[in-house]
């Protein structure tokens, strides 16, 4: 098949290090490896050559128009003058970008003549629907979060919240197939009015081939980071409030007070980094915590191999609709996982089989899990082996095959409708 993959979101660099960037590249690579011709169009692609080398797909950039970039700078300046967060209301820029983005999409798609459109849902994103209607082909919309709620709750707010929420639900409802990454999100979109029969569940996945770091790589990294002889507790991901890294740091501080050989390895970056650095000094843990920063995705397996335990310390959240990429990568690397029992996490990690679960936000329970794994090397090995085996079926290749399987009947239906319309004309 010929597939157009769209990502309007200007906050996602398709060649970048964020989880969303990795998700895009992983699914696109899997589709290309299945023999499909994939054209990717994104607002932000820092390195098109790197993206194409990593995925085997063709990528086209659709950057913001100059006037729209100037508008964004003006909004930021106005927010600062008014004493508000600099990002408040900047979704207007993305909404207005639809015109330029759609132009690039239609020009590029005309050369490909696609079989269907696969769009990663973005705030105000309407290009996929326009293209699908013009070509009478199916639109598959991948929804990773209810972005209007997320923007209002965790970021600096939308310019027109009610309008954005109306547009979001309209976009969801008009897709031919909506792919939700978690059961919680599936229920959310169905409550928003999407016909249940049009919704499919497709959680995050992993390319297990990338997470087979050898013993020599593990030894080399542990030596370079001076982790020899240490019990290494690790985390990979963004330092954002909903990832709970601050909870992990507090629990680790108590663990280190009991065992000076314990070490915390944090791989990633984000808005909470400065706070984590301050808390590390406050707790007197400067020599026991390594903040490795954001690393290229191909280096993540080496860092995971250097960890004795990998942690996903999500706090208590009212609506946990995520499908955590880190869980699948932890498991593919054969790491015993400690994670909070929340949302989809409890479905992915089997307590006592592939990892240990604790109540979200409960630092005391998290500490008990870390103590247990520190003192039981055999349990660590058993959980790690089970984790690797458990995620062998949950690969990006299988996810890509499912999408194509779901699209086939939609294509046939669209073809019949299109042919009937032409015959009537």
C-alpha positions as CSV (number, residue, x, y, z in Angstrom):
1,X,0.0,0.0,0.0
2,X,0.9,3.7,-0.3
3,X,0.5,5.4,3.0
4,X,0.6,9.1,3.9
5,X,1.6,9.6,7.6
6,X,0.8,13.1,9.0
7,X,2.0,14.9,12.1
8,X,1.0,18.6,12.4
9,X,2.3,18.9,16.0
10,X,5.1,21.5,15.9
11,X,6.2,20.3,19.3
12,X,7.3,16.9,18.0
13,X,10.6,16.8,16.1
14,X,10.2,13.6,14.0
15,X,13.9,13.1,14.2
16,X,14.2,14.0,17.9
17,X,14.6,12.2,21.2
18,X,11.1,12.5,22.8
19,X,8.9,9.5,23.2
20,X,6.5,10.8,20.7
21,X,9.3,11.1,18.1
22,X,10.4,7.5,18.8
23,X,6.8,6.3,18.5
24,X,6.4,8.0,15.0
25,X,9.7,6.6,13.7
26,X,9.1,3.1,15.1
27,X,5.6,2.7,13.5
28,X,6.8,4.2,10.2
29,X,9.8,1.9,10.1
30,X,7.6,-1.1,10.8
31,X,5.2,-0.2,8.0
32,X,8.1,0.3,5.6
33,X,9.6,-3.0,6.6
34,X,6.3,-4.7,5.7
35,X,6.8,-3.5,2.2
36,X,4.6,-0.4,2.2
37,X,5.5,2.9,0.5
38,X,5.3,5.5,3.3
39,X,5.4,9.2,2.8
40,X,5.7,11.2,6.1
41,X,4.8,14.9,6.3
42,X,5.6,16.7,9.5
43,X,5.8,20.3,10.7
44,X,9.1,19.8,12.5
45,X,11.9,17.5,11.2
46,X,15.2,18.5,12.5
47,X,17.2,16.1,10.3
48,X,15.3,14.6,7.3
49,X,18.3,12.5,6.4
50,X,18.5,10.9,9.8
51,X,14.7,10.3,9.8
52,X,14.8,8.6,6.4
53,X,17.9,6.5,7.3
54,X,16.1,5.3,10.5
55,X,12.8,4.5,8.9
56,X,13.2,3.7,5.2
57,X,10.4,6.2,4.5
58,X,10.4,9.5,2.6
59,X,9.8,12.6,4.7
60,X,8.7,16.1,3.7
61,X,8.8,19.1,6.0
62,X,5.9,21.5,6.2
63,X,7.3,24.3,8.4
64,X,5.4,27.3,9.8
65,X,5.0,30.2,7.4
66,X,7.1,33.3,8.3
67,X,4.1,35.3,9.3
68,X,3.0,32.6,11.6
69,X,6.4,32.3,13.3
70,X,6.2,36.1,13.8
71,X,2.8,35.7,15.3
72,X,4.1,33.1,17.7
73,X,6.9,35.4,18.8
74,X,4.3,38.2,19.3
75,X,2.1,36.0,21.5
76,X,5.2,35.0,23.6
77,X,6.2,38.6,24.1
78,X,2.6,39.6,25.0
79,X,2.4,36.8,27.6
80,X,5.6,38.0,29.2
81,X,4.4,41.6,29.3
82,X,1.1,40.4,30.9
83,X,3.0,38.2,33.4
84,X,1.7,34.9,32.0
85,X,3.4,31.8,30.9
86,X,5.1,32.3,27.6
87,X,3.3,29.4,25.9
88,X,-0.3,30.4,26.8
89,X,-2.5,30.6,23.7
90,X,0.2,29.5,21.3
91,X,-2.1,26.8,20.0
92,X,-3.5,29.6,17.7
93,X,-0.2,29.3,15.8
94,X,-0.8,25.6,15.2
95,X,-4.4,26.1,14.3
96,X,-3.5,28.7,11.6
97,X,-0.7,26.4,10.4
98,X,-3.4,24.1,9.0
99,X,-3.6,26.1,5.8
100,X,0.1,25.8,4.9
101,X,0.4,22.2,6.2
102,X,-2.6,21.2,4.1
103,X,-1.0,22.8,1.0
104,X,2.2,20.8,1.4
105,X,0.2,17.6,2.2
106,X,-2.0,17.9,-1.0
107,X,1.0,18.6,-3.2
108,X,3.0,15.7,-1.8
109,X,0.1,13.2,-1.7
110,X,-0.8,14.0,-5.4
111,X,2.6,12.5,-6.4
112,X,2.1,9.4,-4.2
113,X,-1.7,8.7,-4.8
114,X,-2.1,7.1,-1.3
115,X,-4.2,4.2,-0.3
116,X,-5.0,5.7,3.1
117,X,-4.0,8.5,5.5
118,X,-2.6,7.7,8.9
119,X,-2.5,10.9,11.1
120,X,-1.2,11.3,14.6
121,X,-3.8,13.5,16.2
122,X,-2.7,17.0,16.9
123,X,-4.5,20.0,18.3
124,X,-6.6,21.7,15.5
125,X,-5.3,19.1,13.0
126,X,-7.6,18.9,10.0
127,X,-5.3,18.1,7.1
128,X,-5.9,14.3,7.3
129,X,-9.6,14.7,7.0
130,X,-9.4,17.1,4.0
131,X,-7.0,14.7,2.1
132,X,-9.1,11.6,2.9
133,X,-12.3,13.3,1.6
134,X,-10.6,14.7,-1.5
135,X,-9.2,11.3,-2.5
136,X,-12.1,9.1,-1.1
137,X,-9.6,7.1,1.0
138,X,-9.8,6.0,4.6
139,X,-8.5,8.2,7.4
140,X,-6.9,6.4,10.4
141,X,-6.5,8.8,13.3
142,X,-4.1,7.8,16.1
143,X,-5.0,9.4,19.4
144,X,-2.4,9.4,22.2
145,X,-4.1,11.8,24.6
146,X,-7.1,14.1,24.9
147,X,-4.9,17.1,24.1
148,X,-7.3,19.8,25.0
149,X,-7.6,18.4,28.6
150,X,-3.8,17.9,28.8
151,X,-3.1,21.4,27.6
152,X,-5.4,23.0,30.1
153,X,-4.3,20.7,33.0
154,X,-0.6,20.4,32.6
155,X,0.5,23.2,30.3
156,X,-0.2,26.9,30.0
157,X,-3.6,26.8,28.5
158,X,-5.5,27.2,25.3
159,X,-6.6,30.4,23.6
160,X,-10.2,29.2,23.1
161,X,-10.7,26.1,25.3
162,X,-14.4,25.5,24.4
163,X,-13.8,25.8,20.7
164,X,-10.7,23.6,20.9
165,X,-12.7,20.9,22.7
166,X,-15.5,21.1,20.1
167,X,-12.9,20.8,17.2
168,X,-11.2,17.9,18.9
169,X,-14.3,15.9,19.2
170,X,-15.4,16.7,15.7
171,X,-12.0,15.5,14.3
172,X,-12.3,12.3,16.3
173,X,-15.8,11.6,15.1
174,X,-15.0,12.1,11.5
175,X,-12.2,9.6,11.2
176,X,-12.9,6.3,9.5
177,X,-10.9,4.5,12.1
178,X,-9.7,5.9,15.4
179,X,-6.7,4.1,17.1
180,X,-6.4,4.7,20.8
181,X,-3.3,3.7,22.7
182,X,-5.0,2.7,26.0
183,X,-8.3,1.4,27.2
184,X,-8.8,4.5,29.3
185,X,-8.4,6.6,26.2
186,X,-10.7,4.3,24.2
187,X,-13.4,4.8,26.8
188,X,-12.7,8.6,26.7
189,X,-13.2,9.0,22.9
190,X,-16.3,6.8,23.0
191,X,-17.8,9.0,25.7
192,X,-17.0,11.9,23.4
193,X,-19.3,10.5,20.8
194,X,-17.0,8.3,18.6
195,X,-19.0,5.2,17.5
196,X,-17.5,2.3,19.4
197,X,-17.2,0.1,16.3
198,X,-14.8,2.7,14.8
199,X,-12.3,2.5,17.7
200,X,-9.4,0.1,17.9
201,X,-6.9,-0.4,20.8
202,X,-3.3,-0.2,19.8
203,X,-0.9,0.3,22.7
204,X,2.7,1.3,22.4
205,X,5.2,-1.4,21.4
206,X,8.9,-2.1,21.1
207,X,11.4,-3.2,18.6
208,X,13.1,-5.9,20.7
209,X,16.0,-6.2,18.3
210,X,17.3,-2.9,19.5
211,X,17.3,-3.8,23.2
212,X,19.8,-6.7,23.2
213,X,22.8,-4.8,24.6
214,X,25.7,-7.2,25.2
215,X,27.6,-7.8,28.5
216,X,30.6,-5.8,27.1
217,X,28.5,-2.8,26.5
218,X,27.0,-3.0,30.0
219,X,30.4,-3.3,31.6
220,X,31.9,-0.4,29.6
221,X,29.0,2.0,30.5
222,X,29.0,1.0,34.1
223,X,32.8,1.6,34.2
224,X,32.5,5.0,32.5
225,X,29.8,6.1,34.8
226,X,31.6,4.7,37.9
227,X,28.8,2.3,38.7
228,X,30.9,-0.8,39.3
229,X,29.8,-2.5,42.5
230,X,26.7,-0.4,42.7
231,X,23.0,-1.3,42.9
232,X,21.7,0.9,40.1
233,X,18.1,2.1,40.1
234,X,17.2,3.7,36.8
235,X,14.7,5.8,34.9
236,X,14.4,6.9,31.3
237,X,12.0,9.5,30.0
238,X,10.9,13.1,30.3
239,X,11.3,15.0,33.5
240,X,7.7,16.1,33.7
241,X,5.3,16.2,36.6
242,X,3.2,13.3,35.4
243,X,6.2,11.0,35.3
244,X,6.8,11.1,39.0
245,X,10.6,11.4,39.0
246,X,10.5,13.6,42.1
247,X,8.8,10.7,44.0
248,X,11.5,8.3,42.8
249,X,14.3,10.7,44.0
250,X,12.8,11.0,47.5
251,X,12.4,7.2,47.8
252,X,15.9,6.6,46.5
253,X,17.3,9.1,49.1
254,X,16.0,6.8,51.9
255,X,17.3,3.7,50.1
256,X,20.8,5.3,49.8
257,X,20.6,6.2,53.5
258,X,20.3,2.4,54.2
259,X,22.8,1.3,51.6
260,X,25.5,3.7,50.4
261,X,26.2,1.5,47.3
262,X,22.9,2.4,45.8
263,X,23.0,4.7,42.8
264,X,20.3,6.5,40.8
265,X,20.7,6.8,37.1
266,X,18.3,9.3,35.4
267,X,18.3,9.3,31.6
268,X,16.3,12.1,30.0
269,X,15.6,15.8,30.4
270,X,12.7,18.2,30.8
271,X,11.2,21.1,32.8
272,X,11.7,19.4,36.2
273,X,15.5,19.0,35.7
274,X,16.5,22.1,37.7
275,X,14.2,21.1,40.6
276,X,15.7,17.6,40.6
277,X,19.2,19.0,40.7
278,X,18.2,21.2,43.7
279,X,16.5,18.3,45.5
280,X,19.6,16.1,44.9
281,X,21.7,18.7,46.6
282,X,19.2,19.1,49.4
283,X,19.2,15.4,50.1
284,X,23.0,15.3,50.0
285,X,23.0,12.8,47.0
286,X,25.3,14.6,44.6
287,X,27.6,11.6,44.4
288,X,24.8,9.0,44.3
289,X,22.7,10.4,41.4
290,X,23.7,10.6,37.8
291,X,21.7,12.8,35.5
292,X,22.8,11.6,32.1
293,X,20.6,14.0,30.1
294,X,18.7,13.1,26.9
295,X,20.5,10.5,24.8
296,X,19.9,9.3,21.2
297,X,17.4,6.5,21.2
298,X,19.9,4.0,19.8
299,X,22.0,4.5,23.0
300,X,19.1,3.9,25.4
301,X,19.6,0.1,25.4
302,X,23.2,0.5,26.8
303,X,21.9,2.7,29.6
304,X,19.1,0.2,30.4
305,X,21.6,-2.6,30.5
306,X,23.6,-0.7,33.1
307,X,20.5,-0.6,35.4
308,X,19.7,-3.3,38.0
309,X,16.1,-2.1,38.3
310,X,14.1,0.2,36.0
311,X,11.3,2.3,37.5
312,X,8.1,3.9,36.1
313,X,7.0,6.0,39.1
314,X,3.8,7.6,37.9
315,X,2.0,9.6,40.5
316,X,-1.7,9.4,41.3
317,X,-3.5,11.0,38.4
318,X,-7.3,11.3,37.9
319,X,-7.2,10.2,34.2
320,X,-4.2,8.0,33.3
321,X,-4.7,7.5,29.6
322,X,-1.0,7.0,28.6
323,X,0.6,3.9,27.0
324,X,4.0,4.2,28.5
325,X,6.7,3.5,25.9
326,X,9.3,3.1,28.7
327,X,7.6,0.0,30.1
328,X,8.0,-1.9,26.9
329,X,11.6,-0.8,26.5
330,X,12.5,-1.7,30.1
331,X,11.0,-5.2,29.6
332,X,12.6,-5.7,26.2
333,X,16.0,-4.9,27.8
334,X,15.3,-7.7,30.4
335,X,15.2,-5.3,33.3
336,X,13.0,-6.0,36.4
337,X,10.4,-3.3,36.5
338,X,9.1,-1.4,39.5
339,X,6.0,0.7,38.5
340,X,2.9,2.3,40.0
341,X,-0.3,0.4,39.7
342,X,-2.2,2.8,37.5
343,X,-4.1,2.7,34.2
344,X,-2.6,0.5,31.5
345,X,0.6,-0.1,33.6
346,X,-1.1,-2.8,35.6
347,X,-2.0,-4.6,32.4
348,X,1.5,-4.5,31.0
349,X,3.4,-5.3,34.2
350,X,2.3,-8.5,36.0
351,X,3.0,-8.0,39.7
352,X,5.5,-10.6,40.9
353,X,6.0,-12.1,37.4
354,X,7.5,-9.3,35.2
355,X,7.9,-6.7,37.9
356,X,6.7,-5.3,41.1
357,X,3.7,-2.9,41.4
358,X,2.9,-0.3,44.1
359,X,0.2,2.2,44.7
360,X,0.8,5.4,42.7
361,X,2.3,8.2,44.8
362,X,3.2,5.9,47.7
363,X,6.9,6.5,48.3
364,X,6.9,4.0,51.2
365,X,5.7,1.2,48.9
366,X,8.1,2.2,46.2
367,X,10.9,2.0,48.7
368,X,9.8,-1.5,49.8
369,X,9.9,-2.7,46.2
370,X,13.4,-1.3,45.8
371,X,14.6,-2.9,49.0
372,X,13.2,-6.3,48.0
373,X,15.0,-6.3,44.6
374,X,18.2,-5.0,46.1
375,X,18.4,-7.9,48.5
376,X,17.2,-10.6,46.0
377,X,19.4,-11.1,43.0
378,X,17.6,-14.2,41.9
379,X,14.3,-12.4,41.9
380,X,15.8,-9.6,39.8
381,X,17.0,-12.2,37.2
382,X,13.7,-14.0,37.1
383,X,11.6,-10.9,36.7
384,X,14.0,-9.7,33.9
385,X,13.8,-12.9,31.9
386,X,10.0,-13.0,32.2
387,X,9.7,-9.3,31.2
388,X,11.7,-9.9,28.0
389,X,9.6,-12.9,27.1
390,X,6.4,-11.1,27.8
391,X,7.0,-8.3,25.4
392,X,8.2,-10.4,22.4
393,X,4.7,-10.4,21.0
394,X,4.1,-6.7,21.4
395,X,6.3,-5.4,18.6
396,X,5.9,-2.4,16.2
397,X,5.8,-4.9,13.3
398,X,2.7,-6.6,14.7
399,X,1.1,-3.1,15.4
400,X,1.8,-2.1,11.8
401,X,0.3,-5.3,10.5
402,X,-2.8,-4.8,12.6
403,X,-3.3,-1.3,11.2
404,X,-3.1,-2.6,7.6
405,X,-5.5,-5.4,8.4
406,X,-8.1,-2.9,9.9
407,X,-7.8,-0.6,6.9
408,X,-8.4,-3.2,4.2
409,X,-12.2,-3.4,4.6
410,X,-12.4,0.4,4.9
411,X,-10.6,0.7,1.6
412,X,-12.9,-1.7,-0.1
413,X,-15.9,0.2,1.2
414,X,-14.5,3.6,0.1
415,X,-13.8,2.2,-3.4
416,X,-17.4,0.9,-3.8
417,X,-18.8,4.3,-2.6
418,X,-16.5,6.2,-4.9
419,X,-17.4,4.0,-7.9
420,X,-21.1,4.3,-7.2
421,X,-20.8,8.1,-7.1
422,X,-19.0,8.2,-10.4
423,X,-21.6,6.0,-12.1
424,X,-24.4,8.2,-10.9
425,X,-22.6,11.2,-12.2
